[in-house]
Amino acid sequence: MDVKVQSVHFKADQKLIDFCEKRISKLDLFFEGVIGSEVILKLEKDEDQENKVAEIKLSVPANEYLFAKKQAKTFEEAVDLAVDALRKQLDKYKMKVKSK
């Protein structure tokens, strides 16, 4: 699976990029038809402690996309939350594909 990572308002280090790629590649275990993914990591300007945002868009067959956006104290936590949400969406998508 192709994983593209972008960072907005900061420069992501290689350790964070590797973390994102590792977590997202595990989604292949739940659904083998994932084509690719786009990860956008944003640093919000608000004064709140939870100012790290992870947006993940998964490309699946039939030109469809699954999307999750989560906010947390760290980028790792935000990515984990978004991946969990996408895993649930993949389960629903898999059921939808099987029922056709």
C-alpha positions as CSV (number, residue, x, y, z in Angstrom):
1,M,0.0,0.0,0.0
2,D,1.2,3.5,-0.9
3,V,1.4,5.8,2.1
4,K,1.9,9.6,1.6
5,V,2.6,11.7,4.7
6,Q,2.3,15.5,4.7
7,S,2.9,17.9,7.6
8,V,1.3,21.3,7.9
9,H,2.8,24.1,10.0
10,F,5.8,22.0,11.0
11,K,8.5,19.6,9.7
12,A,7.8,16.0,10.6
13,D,10.8,13.9,11.6
14,Q,11.5,10.5,10.0
15,K,10.5,8.7,13.2
16,L,7.0,10.2,13.1
17,I,6.6,9.4,9.3
18,D,7.7,5.8,9.9
19,F,5.2,5.5,12.8
20,C,2.4,6.6,10.5
21,E,3.4,4.3,7.7
22,K,3.7,1.3,10.1
23,R,0.2,2.0,11.7
24,I,-1.5,2.5,8.4
25,S,0.0,-0.5,6.8
26,K,-1.6,-2.7,9.5
27,L,-5.0,-1.8,8.0
28,D,-4.1,-4.3,5.2
29,L,-4.8,-7.0,7.7
30,F,-8.4,-6.0,7.9
31,F,-9.0,-5.4,4.2
32,E,-6.6,-6.4,1.5
33,G,-8.1,-4.1,-1.2
34,V,-6.7,-0.9,0.2
35,I,-5.0,1.0,-2.7
36,G,-3.3,3.8,-0.9
37,S,-3.5,6.4,1.8
38,E,-2.8,10.1,2.4
39,V,-1.9,11.3,5.9
40,I,-2.0,15.0,6.8
41,L,-0.6,16.0,10.1
42,K,-1.5,19.5,11.3
43,L,-0.4,21.6,14.2
44,E,-3.4,23.7,15.2
45,K,-2.7,27.3,16.4
46,D,-5.2,27.2,19.3
47,E,-3.9,27.3,22.9
48,D,-5.5,24.0,23.8
49,Q,-3.1,21.1,24.8
50,E,-4.8,18.8,22.2
51,N,-3.6,20.8,19.2
52,K,-2.2,17.9,17.1
53,V,-4.5,16.7,14.2
54,A,-4.2,13.7,12.0
55,E,-6.3,13.3,8.9
56,I,-6.2,10.0,7.0
57,K,-7.8,9.3,3.7
58,L,-7.8,5.7,2.4
59,S,-8.4,4.8,-1.2
60,V,-10.4,1.7,-1.7
61,P,-11.7,-0.1,-4.9
62,A,-14.5,1.4,-6.9
63,N,-13.1,5.0,-6.6
64,E,-14.3,5.3,-3.0
65,Y,-12.5,6.8,0.0
66,L,-12.7,6.3,3.7
67,F,-11.7,9.3,5.9
68,A,-11.0,9.9,9.5
69,K,-9.9,13.0,11.4
70,K,-8.8,12.9,15.0
71,Q,-7.3,15.4,17.4
72,A,-5.1,14.6,20.5
73,K,-2.2,15.7,22.6
74,T,0.4,13.9,20.4
75,F,0.5,13.0,16.7
76,E,1.0,9.4,17.6
77,E,-2.2,9.3,19.6
78,A,-4.1,11.2,16.9
79,V,-2.9,8.7,14.3
80,D,-3.8,5.7,16.5
81,L,-7.3,7.1,17.0
82,A,-7.8,7.8,13.3
83,V,-6.5,4.3,12.4
84,D,-9.0,2.8,14.8
85,A,-11.8,4.7,13.2
86,L,-10.7,3.6,9.8
87,R,-10.6,0.0,10.9
88,K,-14.2,0.2,11.9
89,Q,-15.1,1.9,8.5
90,L,-13.2,-0.9,6.7
91,D,-15.2,-3.6,8.5
92,K,-18.4,-1.8,7.3
93,Y,-17.1,-1.4,3.8
94,K,-16.1,-5.1,3.7
95,M,-19.6,-6.1,4.6
96,K,-21.0,-3.8,2.0
97,V,-18.8,-5.3,-0.7
98,K,-19.6,-8.9,0.3
99,S,-23.3,-8.2,0.2
100,K,-23.2,-7.1,-3.5
